Amino acid sequence: MICRVCDSTNLELAIDLGEQPWGNDFLTKEQVGKEPFYPLRVVFCHECKTVQLDHTVKKEIMFGDHTYLSGTTRTLDEHFRRVAHEVDSRFFPGKKKKAAFDIGSNDGTQLKHYKSLGYDILGVESSVRTAKLANERGFPTLNEFFNLQAAKRIKRKFEVINASGIFFHLEELHSVTDGIKELLADDGVFVVQFIYMKTAMDNIAFDQIYHEHLLYYTLETIEKLLARHGLSMFDAYEAPIHGGSIMGFVTHKGKAEKSKRLLSMLEAERDARTNEFKSYLDFAKKVEGLKERETEYINRAKTAGKTIYGLGAPVKGNTLLNYFKIGPDKFEYLIERNPLRKGLYSPGMHIPIQLESEMEKQPDIYYVLAWNFKNEILERNKGLIESGIEFHFPINPKG
Ligand SMILES: [Zn+2]
């Protein structure tokens, strides 16, 4: 294997989460037990320091028909609204003709907010159903995989290019980054959101590791990728979205100085030795410790005769369930709000999904898999908490 970013062959295994199914592959009753498993291993590149998966599940398998809808959570919608307003007022105030392009635009939730600010909008989304939904809602969306060839067909420039998460899912990393360079206006800003590996390590949030996430960036390592394609990050901050993400602002190389806050975050990475191999080995040990503690907690609750439901059925929840080996003997249901997941089973561990709106009784414990929405969940369930139902968070985001 060669490094996905710098082509080096000097890679070493850091974290092994075993054989796992593709985490977004929620199963119908007939599919249960027939799903394929793939290695879920994180390797460290000693050359450019980027951590990455060594096994690629083909993008056509993972993104052709996914059922994730970004509009379904209020937190995410609000985050997208804030980003659009921030970008517009910081970089393009008063500009009359402006355009925004969103890669992995999902149901158009991000584009909606740029549209309301007067931007000409275009999205690209690989999921057939989701792209159709976005077009029906009035957000023009191409249904294809984005890469340099797709960019050349689009033949326009955009003041804003947005990529939330999905940019780093893509196996055609270099072609995608070239495509961004191609479409970015001279004064344009590429707004990129990605899970921040430094925070994931601080939080022991190992469930951020799944097959869709081929790469796990820090501020130091993403710059190496961008530099290779004539781009450079000039500002960044951390947002609580997805349990700790970087909001990065990127432009053509040489166009802007790095901000003070970006420089100090880079320094914090050096102080914490974030980009060193040993830190990843330490992380792997903490993950094992977490598994022991959580297994004990669940076993104790079961011995006491308590019922446990998983709360949420996010992709990352499946990393946790499969690595902790939690099946329907432990959790009777995973409770979901996304209607597309009605009647399905979780891949690997085969826990049935029940829609929140169709629940007949409450469990003793909610084991919160969607822990990144902690505040929203605690707020929404005040009544249940007061009635004595426990909400257990296996991962507690700091701050
Ligand atoms: Zn490398």
Residues whose N, C-alpha, C, O or C-beta is under 5 A from the ligand:
A	BS01	ZN	C3 V5 C6 D7 S8 C45 E47 C48 K49
